Amino acid sequence: MTPEDFSFLARLLRRRSGLSLAPAKLELVTRRLAPVMRRFGFRDTAVLVRELRLGP
């Protein structure tokens, strides 16, 4: 995951849930997203973040 993608996810989570993620949590976030990505058919985090950026 690129630093820009992590920053986007951190801002998104902060706005939607109040959760604050430090850059040191990048590996944790990547691991936690793996089952979600598999379930919904995303091949990597870049594709997932792209979809989140586009919105509904």
URJOBEL-V368984 format. One record per helix or strand. SS is the DSSP state (alpha for helix, beta for strand). FROM is the first residue (numbers start at 1). LEN is the number of residues. If there is no record, write none. Layout:
BEGIN
((SS/FROM/LEN) (SS/FROM/LEN))
END
This chain:
BEGIN
((alpha/3/15) (alpha/23/18) (alpha/45/10))
END
